[in-house]
Amino acid sequence: MALRGRKLSARGESMAANYAFGPLEDDVIIKHRLLTRTTTTRGEPPLKKLQKKFTSFVLEIEKDGNSYDDCEKLSRAFLQELSTFEIPLLKSKAVVDANIREKESFHEFKDEINRQILLSQGDIEDLKKQLEESKIERKHKEECEAIRKLIAAQPPRSVTQKSIMELEKEIAALDAENTASSRMLELRKKQFALLLHVVDELQNTIEDEQKSLMEEIRITSEENKIGVDEASGGLEAMAVD
């Protein structure tokens, strides 16, 4: 297999070395040959055959002498060859026309596809917007469902109302108790202030009484001292006598 590959490679290299034209030039030559029909794979090229028929017909006309039959025969041969040469041209023209129609149909189909693509892109954008709106709507529904479940988990309104009424009663009782406590506190403040005033007055009275008592004691003490002194003086006088 490796030997065969090397042989094929060598053969390809030799063919490439003998190749007279490049790929682009070869395409141009093939196109020219197909258009002019100067070459063929079998027999003589049609254009050369037509040219020979025409040349023979012209040469026969230019000859001197009576050659009407030959000219007519060559003329029919030339016209027959011309018809034979024209048939492939008509076929080629039909193929070209078909290709042109197919090309136009392809362009129309392409334009239709582009139009469908634009419509599809517009539909895709609309579907994207609808998807975003659906997502938002679904989110809202989920939030509403969560709120509904939260509400459903709460006790009935009658129970809640009853609890509220009981709490209001408790609050009113606490307010009344607070008011009574405030009044009692004010009363106790007034009583305490009065008590302090009485204690202050009593303390002042006690202090005054203590001062009076001390003053009386002092006066009595002085009087007793004077009496003692007088008694001592009388005793001394008696002793002198």
Steps between C-alpha positions, in 0.01 A plus 500: 500500500782739586671416168178561311457832679851603404428405137182705493680791661779482246244478219316803635825695526592412141153607381528823693841560348358448146194713570530809281236722659391594843153415640355843417637500144371146452147609602511785247614264221232242577233770505621633164499152345150428624371830361671470160467118483843478335587175678316176559576169662393295195567574133552837343381817682158622376623850423781371283260269318265795440789710381607231254145466363476875455844519337413218259172670412671837434777341294245311292310823431817676393587226250440562127262282316163350560516362858144573615434149625822491696428841644152388601640184653766696693238756598275231648800345674597839645143573613473154655831551680384845605180348641707233675726771642200711601328224701763495780494880501123493548545244774766715660272804470218304659736395779616861542142625507412231753801596707398868481148412608636281775732781605210746509295243691793455736523877555127513564531206736797672666301822539211299643737329742644839603147632547412193705818551702404861572148389597647225716732749667201725570309199636800409715513852644125487568540159665786635711275784618218256568743279691612793717137598559417138585790489746379819669142372506615167644702684766193703594291184517758334723504805728119501512501127578750553781283780643190280465671216689613746767144630535362145504740412781354780716199432730147595387394862513247434779774356720730787414223753571428332833869510589512868403197576719657317794825687446308828484328413829834416656645825368201695639538327838871575499427861406249526787746338736769733376271799552411381852865440575586846371230657717613296801858601433399867483306460825796329663726779376269761653474303823873454515553871433250582776674253730834659426349840570352378830830333594681821418255702707522247783877508484493880517259486793721244680804713438315805636384305803850370555632855480233619746576211732868569484433864567283414801765262627762767459287758682420254776864411530593862524230561757617203701855626479393844618309342787797292597721802490259694711478218746872475524524872565244480777683220669823690483332805653359294777833351568656842530239609744 
